[in-house]
Amino acid sequence: MSGEPRARGISLWLVPEGATGERLAGLIDRLAARLGTTAFAPHVTLLPGVSGAEDDVLGRARALATDLEPFSIEFSGIDGHDAHFRCLFFRVGGSPVLREAHARAARRFDRAPDPTFDPHLSLVYGSLAAAAKAELTPELEARIPAPLVARRLHVWRTEGAVGDWRELVALDLGPGIHKPKRAEGWPEDRR
């Protein structure tokens, strides 16, 4: 999509896995095809736009993953904004554990926690008229996922256009020796 906003740096994501992840990926793909928007991997952003040498970022991400325990993420409804990356999304319910995970991530990367941190799982990137969002809302409310457990910290290079984003590594949450799961790339053809 020409003129599409571009992201910067590396981002830390919590990614739905298993059957829930597959259903959400399929939903995002179907919405993108239907609306003429860009598809992307389903995720809840813990910390966006991390800069620095990749080895340093990965080292800090490994340390952060060790500091975090798996935790539950609950979805509380559908919402949409005029911002490209928040066009239409599942809102994440108020979670002190998720907010604390964000604060730890920010501090790990020498940033102050974002007081406006607004966790969500985007469904559509782009720009939709309010009427189009209102028309989609009942359909999407019927698809709000059950709570999921964040078990891994996914590190993505989110530099440039959405189609250029690539997962670098997925790290198990919790103490212990981290054996990173190297990303094979995001499947292009999901149904």
C-alpha positions, 0 to 999 in steps of 0.5 A: 500500500503506497503512502502507508505509515512506516514503523521503526526499530524492533518491537516486543510482542505477545503473540497468540499461539496455537488454535487461537493464533491461527484463528486470529491470523485468518481473521486478519487476513480475511479482513485485509482481503475484504477491505483492501488493507495490509495483513500482519501477524496478530499481536499485542505490542508490549514495547514498540520502536526499540532502537540499538544494535540487534545483539544488544536488543536481543540480549536485553529481550532475553533478560526481560523474558527471564524476568517475566512469568507467563500471564493471562490476557483478556479481551474486552471489546472492539474499538477503532481509532483514526490512527493507521495502526489502531484502525480496528482492534480488540481492546485488552482488558485492564491488566495490572500484570500486562501494565507491569510487564510493559513497565519492566520492558520500558525500564529494561530498554532505558525508557520511562513506562508510557503512561498512555500504554493502551494494550490492544490486538489490531485487526485492521491497519489503515483508514476506515470510515466510522460507518464501515467500523460500525458495520464490522463491529457486531461481526467482530464482537462475536469473534472476541477471543477467550483469554489467552496466556502469553508464554513467549516474548516475540521480538520483531524487526518492525522497520519500514512497511508492514510487509517488511517486518520479520520475527527475529526470535521468540523467547519463553517467559520465566526463569531458566536458560533461554533457548531462543526459537529462531523465527522461520519468518511469518507465513505468507499464506495463511487461511 
